[in-house]
């Protein structure tokens, strides 16, 4: 358990992006596996597209673009 005199962890929420969490952090997966990062800032994936889940690899930026109409764009 962390020392209670420490300030709370800061988490930044971004629209269409990962959660940015001041580290170090431990993430507990659905299966109970604990994954640790000792970095000062980590990006936690929220879209589940990341190949290194639970960490973000910016896969959320790559979306299928559907072109409509006959303008060829």
Backbone bond lengths (Angstrom), bond angles and torsions (degrees), N, CA, C in turn:
res aa  C-N    CA-C-N  psi(-1)  N-CA   C-N-CA  omega(-1)  CA-C   N-CA-C  phi
1 X - - - 1.466 - - 1.519 108.90 -
2 X 1.336 118.76 132.79 1.459 121.01 -178.86 1.518 111.28 -67.03
3 X 1.295 114.17 155.78 1.459 121.41 176.64 1.528 108.94 -61.09
4 X 1.317 117.72 129.20 1.462 121.62 -175.67 1.526 112.82 -67.46
5 X 1.353 118.07 -14.95 1.461 119.65 178.95 1.531 112.14 -78.92
6 X 1.348 117.30 -11.77 1.461 120.58 177.33 1.526 109.75 -68.52
7 X 1.321 115.44 147.72 1.460 118.54 176.53 1.523 108.98 -74.68
8 X 1.328 117.58 157.17 1.471 120.55 -179.56 1.532 111.31 -63.07
9 X 1.312 116.34 152.30 1.473 121.40 174.89 1.519 109.03 -66.76
10 X 1.295 116.51 142.03 1.461 121.77 177.22 1.517 108.56 -98.96
11 X 1.335 116.25 131.04 1.467 122.98 177.21 1.516 107.59 -121.99
12 X 1.328 116.54 125.44 1.466 121.37 177.70 1.516 109.02 -102.83
13 X 1.325 115.60 125.91 1.459 122.12 179.38 1.514 107.91 -96.52
14 X 1.338 116.52 130.72 1.461 122.02 179.56 1.525 109.02 -120.66
15 X 1.320 116.04 136.29 1.458 119.89 175.69 1.530 108.57 -64.79
16 X 1.318 116.48 130.26 1.476 123.09 178.49 1.517 112.66 57.63
17 X 1.310 117.78 32.80 1.455 120.52 179.11 1.512 111.29 -148.10
18 X 1.328 116.49 -173.74 1.461 120.59 -177.44 1.530 111.44 -79.09
19 X 1.320 115.17 169.29 1.459 121.29 168.78 1.521 106.82 -85.44
20 X 1.318 117.17 128.04 1.460 121.31 176.83 1.520 107.53 -97.39
21 X 1.338 116.27 119.73 1.454 121.93 -173.51 1.524 108.70 -120.62
22 X 1.338 115.69 129.95 1.458 119.64 175.06 1.518 107.72 -68.40
23 X 1.322 116.52 127.70 1.457 121.36 -175.85 1.504 112.23 -97.09
24 X 1.303 116.03 -176.63 1.463 127.53 0.40 1.523 111.40 -71.54
25 X 1.329 115.92 157.19 1.463 120.45 -177.33 1.521 111.10 -136.86
26 X 1.319 114.62 157.83 1.458 123.28 168.54 1.521 106.55 -121.57
27 X 1.325 116.84 129.85 1.459 121.82 177.33 1.525 107.07 -112.81
28 X 1.327 116.01 129.36 1.462 121.02 178.58 1.524 107.62 -103.00
29 X 1.335 116.70 119.49 1.460 122.21 -178.98 1.513 111.84 -77.76
30 X 1.337 114.84 173.53 1.464 121.48 179.65 1.523 112.06 -58.22
31 X 1.333 115.69 -31.43 1.464 120.45 -178.69 1.527 112.76 -88.04
32 X 1.336 116.91 2.63 1.458 121.36 179.24 1.518 114.53 91.01
33 X 1.340 116.84 -4.87 1.460 120.32 178.88 1.532 109.60 -65.97
34 X 1.330 116.71 135.14 1.461 122.14 178.88 1.522 108.43 -101.88
35 X 1.330 115.70 125.61 1.459 122.25 179.99 1.523 107.16 -116.83
36 X 1.332 116.85 128.08 1.460 122.02 -172.91 1.521 110.63 -111.77
37 X 1.337 115.63 140.29 1.462 122.02 169.87 1.523 107.08 -130.81
38 X 1.319 116.42 129.62 1.458 121.53 179.40 1.526 112.06 -98.60
39 X 1.320 116.99 8.72 1.469 121.10 179.31 1.515 110.52 -67.66
40 X 1.325 116.88 157.68 1.467 120.86 -179.60 1.524 112.24 -75.26
41 X 1.342 118.00 -20.48 1.461 122.56 177.40 1.520 107.49 -148.29
42 X 1.320 116.90 128.81 1.457 120.88 179.16 1.519 109.36 -124.15
43 X 1.328 115.42 150.53 1.461 121.86 176.93 1.522 107.27 -108.45
44 X 1.324 115.72 116.03 1.466 121.86 -178.90 1.526 108.35 -97.95
45 X 1.316 116.04 123.66 1.464 122.76 -177.37 1.528 111.04 -65.60
46 X 1.327 116.74 135.59 1.461 121.38 175.34 1.533 111.93 -115.64
47 X 1.341 118.03 -10.11 1.465 120.63 -177.26 1.532 112.77 -96.15
48 X 1.330 117.22 -12.93 1.463 124.50 -179.44 1.529 113.55 67.03
49 X 1.325 118.68 16.36 1.467 121.11 176.99 1.521 112.17 -89.92
50 X 1.318 117.65 -13.57 1.457 122.61 -174.22 1.525 111.71 -64.11
51 X 1.315 115.98 137.93 1.467 120.99 175.64 1.523 111.04 -78.60
52 X 1.340 117.01 -13.42 1.461 121.16 179.30 1.531 110.38 -116.98
53 X 1.340 115.80 32.22 1.455 122.32 -178.83 1.528 109.72 -50.31
54 X 1.318 120.97 135.74 1.455 128.66 16.59 1.524 114.55 -87.87
55 X 1.326 118.00 -0.80 1.463 119.96 179.73 1.526 109.96 -82.57
56 X 1.302 116.72 146.82 1.466 122.46 -178.97 1.520 110.64 -79.66
57 X 1.330 117.16 136.44 1.465 122.07 173.30 1.531 110.87 -118.97
58 X 1.308 117.29 19.01 1.476 127.15 179.84 1.527 113.39 68.92
59 X 1.326 117.78 18.10 1.468 120.37 177.61 1.524 111.76 -61.40
60 X 1.320 117.79 -23.11 1.467 121.01 179.64 1.528 111.49 -62.71
61 X 1.317 116.88 -18.98 1.471 120.62 179.71 1.520 112.61 -77.01
62 X 1.325 117.19 -21.01 1.466 121.99 -175.82 1.516 109.58 -96.58
63 X 1.282 116.45 99.78 1.466 121.71 -179.24 1.517 109.39 -118.78
64 X 1.311 115.88 151.64 1.463 120.39 174.85 1.524 107.83 -69.80
65 X 1.307 115.53 129.36 1.467 119.53 176.41 1.505 107.53 -101.10
66 X 1.303 115.06 121.93 1.459 120.28 -179.81 1.523 108.21 -99.84
67 X 1.290 115.22 126.11 1.468 119.98 -179.02 1.518 109.62 -99.75
68 X 1.292 114.84 129.27 1.464 119.00 -179.60 1.514 110.73 -111.50
69 X 1.307 115.03 166.75 1.463 119.88 177.48 1.505 112.48 73.07
70 X 1.303 116.11 -178.14 1.458 121.15 -177.36 1.501 113.89 -105.12
71 X 1.342 117.64 20.22 1.457 119.17 -174.78 1.522 113.44 -84.73
72 X 1.348 118.41 -4.42 1.448 120.80 176.12 1.504 114.13 75.14
73 X 1.312 118.36 7.32 1.469 120.88 -178.26 1.497 109.48 -88.63
